[in-house]
Amino acid sequence: MTTLTFKVSEQEARSLRLAARRERLTLSEFLRRQIRSGTSDTEAIRLIKCPETGAMIFSPDPQLPPLTTSAVKEILADFP
């Protein structure tokens, strides 16, 4: 993955970290979602039948990357 860096004031950095923590997201994921929020419409979440297990699961959003083990580890890295 490519790393992007930019400068913000200490107060803005605290504000962004707090907002991410409230959403229970990493700062990186919070910022990505903020950037994407006004760019595209997303499909409504619906229940579908899992082809592997037959269980009813939530459909994935085709505009978002698949949820992987490493993504879950990144999300949980800041979890208390």
Phi, psi and omega in degrees: 000148177274142177259131175250139177232148175205161184258139175222161177289162178301319181296317179293322178298315177299317181297317179294318178296319179296316179297319178295317180298320178298326179275356183058046179234159170290160178300319180300311181293322178301313180295319177299317180294323179295319180293318183282343190303325182258004187266334183207153175276143178252153177288152175293143177287135180222164177272135176227164178270127180293126180292338182276316188248341184084358180284155175277125182227167175283140179289144177284153175277119183295344181269356179250151178293155180296151178281120182245169177300318180293325177294319178295318177299320178295318179297317184278353183300323181264003181287131183295000000 
